[in-house]
Amino acid sequence: MDRRSDDVLIIGGGLQGCAIAMFLARTGWQVTVIEKNLAGRHASGVNAGGLRLLMRDAREYPLSLRAMEMWDNLADLVGEATSEACEVRLGTSQIALAMDTAELEWARARNQDMLRRGIYSEELIDAEELHRLLPGLANSALGGLISRRDGHANPANAARAFRDAAEAAGARILEHCVLRELKPKAGGSWRADTDAGLIEAERVINCAGAWGADVAARLGETLPIKVLALTMMVTARVKPFVTPVVIGIDQPLSFKQSVVGSLVIGGGISGKPCLEEGTSFTVMDRMASSAAATVSAFPALAGVPILRTWTGLEGATPDGIPIISPSAQHHGLWHVFGFCGHGFQLAPAVGEIVAQSLIDGLVDPRLAPFSVDRFAPQPKLVDEALQ
Amino acid sequence: MNIPTKPMLSGERQDALAVDADVIVIGAGPAGMSAAIELASAGCQVIVLDLQPTPGGQIFRALQSNLEARPSTDSLLAALGSAYNAGRTLIQQFRATAGIDYRPETTVWDLRADGTVGWLKGEMAGYLRARHVVVANGAMERPTPFPGWTLPGVMTAGAVQTLIKAGRLQPEGQIVLAGTGPLIFLLADQLRRLGVRPALIARTDRFRDKIFALPHIRPAGIPALLKGLGWLARLRLAGIPMRSRVTELKAQGRDRLETVSLTVAGRGMELSCDLLVVHDGIIPAIELAHCAGLALEWRESDASWRPKTSQDGKAQMAAGPALTSGPCRIRISGDARQIGGADAAVAHGRHAAKAILAELGRASVRPPVGAADQTATDVQRTMAARPFIDAAFPLGLAAQLPDDTTIVCRCEEITAGSLRTSIHGGATDMNLIRGVTRCGMGPCQGRSCAVTLARLLGEAATRTPASPAPFRARPPLRPLPLGALAKLSGLDPELAEVVSLEDKPEAALGGDTNG
């Protein structure tokens, strides 16, 4: 059996895991990523690919702004050819629609709050500008929020780009490699029994996405994660009519038009997840509300047929922001998961900031809001050496 | 929508939900019609969903309207012959049977093992539920990717028959028929009667296939064989040129078909051509069964999947997780279960219906002793010619996998070469290849490329014969307009409870800005 000792073992080869691996490997750390399927197979590769600052929780802004700079200069990060395949399109803007007065009120309050915080990426727009930007929008739309820097990218290719970049930087990426057992060793390091043999590492980062809470639970740490099978629908090709990505405020609405003309519709509705088997089902009964939100915003789309659906397994926290935090129970363990369906854009910044925190041995203050401490009181840190 | 009226069986969630009928039959071809007649005659409420405007399936397509349009269609009906007119009695009986709620022009886009069926008619869509579902959605022609097959001017035999039957059109110009299987001879004979003379019938089968097939002849299969020999004899008598052992078929032309080239017994030939009609046998349409999570088996000899069923059509669930719980309520009948043609489909539809009646406790009149197996015997009798036909007409145009430049997925224009590249790059399953290449992502949902891709994977497999799984099938199986989905009816209250992402931020977080 293969036996080796790493500086860090990353569990999960999604976008977050690969981004962290890439930054660590570039500073010379010996990194192994284990992935039970293929890297980026689940939420990382099959999400809507939104690159948005719009409607983010204010606590995510420092990360999100940094990430936007990184997406804007993706070639510097992953290389020219690879970055092109990621099809990053920034500046197409994203717009949140206020379809009723309650949503409009929320948008106003939100806008004032963001301005007060010194965050200027969002603007409140009135009905007139909204209709100018979105031809075909229902007359009932009252206004909205726009973030003009926003855009989108190709998630499958981006997940692959970060995976390949991590590997090129020297990280060992083991796909189809299941974690059987993970145990802290006396003296603070870790031992993992995997399909690829025993792996010993100084530190472990749990980037297991929808499976993140399971990994934590195996180490006795309870983290509140709801598993979702977020569903996407894609339509037949229609004449290009909308450039911005359109999202709802309270409506299950999220859609963009792809380069070839098809509409990619999301909206955060879950199918039936089967976490253990690593699969999920589309539940069309639930997608009716997503279709209704789309058609009520753009009535002319009623006749456009949906051709396909798919789902991606994702973990969501009770407060809608991720867990990016050292464990409350174990030394040398980090949890980086629970991105609530909007972690795609954050990934490069998460990779950079978590990697730097590990190197410095000091948690970056920008990660403070994402601590595990915000959930139910955790037992005190136990000294592993005494176990 | 029907109002549910039936009493519930205890202890099963699906029955706690309102059912719309005792049985839903998908497809109004020979199998679906005969099952529906049998079930409704025994007092069952039956809903029949069918894509076409009139009953008949592929084989009896538009027969009713062609009969109603007589005498202007007399010559057409005569040309289409007994194989077509044989459907008349069945269709009349289907229309006359009380208790059949026949819904034409209805597309089925979802099927669940618990008996839930997603339908679309015009701008309306919904779900219907029944205690039993009979899937009788028939077969499709085997996809035959050869060089030039996507050129305008190349059609399948089935498509030409559709144009003749439903469009009352007939082809013109220089016509070449290429391929194998009984349908190509039937079509040639029908064309002959319409006064259309094909320039060539290019058969891929060989005389020695017939010799090898001889041991498969069963007495009950002889009438079907005689019918086939009759078509051949008439074509020979009419002096229509016919070559066998044809290989290396190519369709050529700039924007449309101009010439056809082929090799006959080692000698190349090329001829100008306006219409190339190809056919390489038919294979079960598995998309509904697959979507419902039913078990399929890959048959290497036939290069296709078929659902795993018991003799009376009862399907079984595939291994692994399922969307719904409870017993599988689906039976599969006719060509969708096993290719056998119209007579076999009628017999099996009746057989499957009998089995359902027994389960429902509705076998109104107890059959006399010994007669209980009559429908099973009929199934066997009507399938008797099949082993001979399968051996006599082996895979032809699709026997060789396409070369690298030939398109496999016509929706997304993906060549065999790019698929092979993906496979050699380590892709081991169809879903992965779909994700990487877009093969199977088009409007046909992979129906026309799945079997070829499965074989390309098999070609590269180093170990024992591969048993490939088809593309993951998720609803909608057919295009479903957003407006119809928005107003979807018949939702399952438990499943329909929306579980959604709740990541809307607070409008104002309070004083602390958290760094």
Interface residues (C-beta under 8 A of the other chain):
Chain A: L38 G45 M55 R56 D57 A58 R59 P62 W106 A109 R110 Q112 D113 R117 A156 L228 L230 T235 A236 I249 D250 P252 G267 G268 I269 S270 K272 C274 E276 E277 T279 F281 T282 V283 M284 D285 R286 M287 A288 S289 A291 A292 T294 V295 S296 L301 A302 G303 V304 P305 I306 L307 R308 T309 W310 T311 E314 A316 G320 I321 C340 G341 H342 P365 R366 A368 P369
Chain B: D110 G118 E123 Y127 G320 P321 L323 L432 G435 M441 G442 P443 Q445 R474 P475 P476 P479 L480 P481 L482 G483 L485 A486 K487 L488 L491 D492 L495 A496 E497 V498 V499 S500 L501 E502 D503 K504 P505 E506 A507 A508 L509 T513 N514 G515
